[in-house]
Amino acid sequence: MATILIPTPLRRFTGNSPKVNISGNLLSEIIANLVYEFPEVQRHLLDTSGEVRPFLNIFVDQDDIRDLNHQNTPITSASVISIVPAIAGGKI
């Protein structure tokens, strides 16, 4: 099972767990299984067409899925998936 690191804003939808173990061979399967186990996370993770919301960055190990195969990125049982919300700032 791959490990998903859950960011603080989404932990309230995963029983306050900072990480969960989910099975799947592609990132799309991992996301579907995560949503199946924790349905409330779906609206925060995916848009209405089922794509990862644009303000979220997802990494498989150290690689951004945008540099890989997006939701078709292969996952192994040793993979660590990080969900990282984009951070916007104000004036410096």
C-alpha atoms as a printed R data frame, in Angstrom:
   type eleno elety resid chain resno       x      y       z
1  ATOM     1    CA   MET     A     1   0.000  0.000   0.000
2  ATOM     2    CA   ALA     A     2   1.198  3.477  -0.833
3  ATOM     3    CA   THR     A     3   1.360  6.133   1.859
4  ATOM     4    CA   ILE     A     4  -0.481  9.418   1.353
5  ATOM     5    CA   LEU     A     5   0.677 12.374   3.425
6  ATOM     6    CA   ILE     A     6  -2.412 14.404   4.300
7  ATOM     7    CA   PRO     A     7  -2.001 18.178   4.670
8  ATOM     8    CA   THR     A     8  -3.348 19.774   7.827
9  ATOM     9    CA   PRO     A     9  -6.413 21.403   6.157
10 ATOM    10    CA   LEU     A    10  -7.631 18.009   4.888
11 ATOM    11    CA   ARG     A    11  -6.968 15.969   8.032
12 ATOM    12    CA   ARG     A    12 -10.411 16.694   9.461
13 ATOM    13    CA   PHE     A    13 -11.776 14.582   6.590
14 ATOM    14    CA   THR     A    14  -9.413 11.648   7.266
15 ATOM    15    CA   GLY     A    15 -10.047 11.219  10.986
16 ATOM    16    CA   ASN     A    16  -7.247 13.698  11.802
17 ATOM    17    CA   SER     A    17  -4.687 11.274  10.435
18 ATOM    18    CA   PRO     A    18  -1.509 12.859   9.008
19 ATOM    19    CA   LYS     A    19  -1.038  9.895   6.675
20 ATOM    20    CA   VAL     A    20  -3.095  7.032   5.316
21 ATOM    21    CA   ASN     A    21  -2.182  3.855   3.481
22 ATOM    22    CA   ILE     A    22  -4.160  3.225   0.301
23 ATOM    23    CA   SER     A    23  -3.820  0.539  -2.360
24 ATOM    24    CA   GLY     A    24  -3.718  1.094  -6.104
25 ATOM    25    CA   ASN     A    25  -1.417  0.806  -9.114
26 ATOM    26    CA   LEU     A    26  -2.065  4.250 -10.616
27 ATOM    27    CA   LEU     A    27  -2.516  7.595  -8.918
28 ATOM    28    CA   SER     A    28  -6.103  7.687 -10.216
29 ATOM    29    CA   GLU     A    29  -6.805  4.398  -8.374
30 ATOM    30    CA   ILE     A    30  -5.182  5.719  -5.210
31 ATOM    31    CA   ILE     A    31  -7.332  8.856  -5.354
32 ATOM    32    CA   ALA     A    32 -10.502  6.825  -6.043
33 ATOM    33    CA   ASN     A    33  -9.733  4.542  -3.088
34 ATOM    34    CA   LEU     A    34  -8.961  7.531  -0.844
35 ATOM    35    CA   VAL     A    35 -12.301  9.122  -1.788
36 ATOM    36    CA   TYR     A    36 -14.084  5.806  -1.244
37 ATOM    37    CA   GLU     A    37 -12.615  5.522   2.262
38 ATOM    38    CA   PHE     A    38 -12.998  9.237   3.082
39 ATOM    39    CA   PRO     A    39 -15.846 10.607   0.891
40 ATOM    40    CA   GLU     A    40 -15.716 14.162   2.233
41 ATOM    41    CA   VAL     A    41 -12.186 14.653   0.909
42 ATOM    42    CA   GLN     A    42 -13.433 14.444  -2.693
43 ATOM    43    CA   ARG     A    43 -14.771 18.003  -3.006
44 ATOM    44    CA   HIS     A    44 -11.508 19.377  -1.649
45 ATOM    45    CA   LEU     A    45  -9.283 17.211  -3.813
46 ATOM    46    CA   LEU     A    46 -11.109 16.914  -7.155
47 ATOM    47    CA   ASP     A    47 -13.064 19.288  -9.375
48 ATOM    48    CA   THR     A    48 -16.443 18.372 -10.902
49 ATOM    49    CA   SER     A    49 -14.765 16.603 -13.837
50 ATOM    50    CA   GLY     A    50 -12.706 14.385 -11.503
51 ATOM    51    CA   GLU     A    51  -9.407 16.185 -12.079
52 ATOM    52    CA   VAL     A    52  -7.106 17.229  -9.246
53 ATOM    53    CA   ARG     A    53  -7.924 20.805  -8.296
54 ATOM    54    CA   PRO     A    54  -5.426 23.247  -9.825
55 ATOM    55    CA   PHE     A    55  -4.412 24.751  -6.479
56 ATOM    56    CA   LEU     A    56  -3.201 21.380  -5.209
57 ATOM    57    CA   ASN     A    57   0.227 20.008  -5.958
58 ATOM    58    CA   ILE     A    58   0.613 16.251  -5.753
59 ATOM    59    CA   PHE     A    59   3.981 14.581  -5.579
60 ATOM    60    CA   VAL     A    60   4.801 10.904  -5.970
61 ATOM    61    CA   ASP     A    61   7.947 10.476  -3.970
62 ATOM    62    CA   GLN     A    62   9.823 13.675  -4.951
63 ATOM    63    CA   ASP     A    63   8.253 14.186  -8.384
64 ATOM    64    CA   ASP     A    64   5.356 16.503  -9.246
65 ATOM    65    CA   ILE     A    65   2.675 14.536 -11.092
66 ATOM    66    CA   ARG     A    66   2.600 17.332 -13.699
67 ATOM    67    CA   ASP     A    67   6.117 16.226 -14.656
68 ATOM    68    CA   LEU     A    68   5.028 12.588 -14.735
69 ATOM    69    CA   ASN     A    69   1.780 11.165 -16.133
70 ATOM    70    CA   HIS     A    70  -0.628 13.189 -13.996
71 ATOM    71    CA   GLN     A    71  -3.307 10.846 -12.622
72 ATOM    72    CA   ASN     A    72  -1.937  8.002 -14.774
73 ATOM    73    CA   THR     A    73   1.317  7.992 -12.806
74 ATOM    74    CA   PRO     A    74   2.253  4.446 -11.725
75 ATOM    75    CA   ILE     A    75   2.334  3.823  -7.974
76 ATOM    76    CA   THR     A    76   4.208  1.132  -6.057
77 ATOM    77    CA   SER     A    77   3.638 -0.101  -2.529
78 ATOM    78    CA   ALA     A    78   6.716  1.896  -1.488
79 ATOM    79    CA   SER     A    79   5.452  5.173  -3.003
80 ATOM    80    CA   VAL     A    80   4.885  8.192  -0.799
81 ATOM    81    CA   ILE     A    81   2.262 10.576  -2.161
82 ATOM    82    CA   SER     A    82   2.237 14.133  -0.852
83 ATOM    83    CA   ILE     A    83  -0.724 16.450  -1.245
84 ATOM    84    CA   VAL     A    84   0.516 20.026  -1.005
85 ATOM    85    CA   PRO     A    85  -1.938 22.935  -1.142
86 ATOM    86    CA   ALA     A    86  -0.598 25.938  -3.053
87 ATOM    87    CA   ILE     A    87   0.347 28.839  -0.832
88 ATOM    88    CA   ALA     A    88  -0.474 32.369  -1.921
89 ATOM    89    CA   GLY     A    89   0.952 35.397  -0.256
90 ATOM    90    CA   GLY     A    90   0.477 39.100  -0.133
91 ATOM    91    CA   LYS     A    91   2.876 41.961  -0.628
92 ATOM    92    CA   ILE     A    92   6.418 41.672   0.588
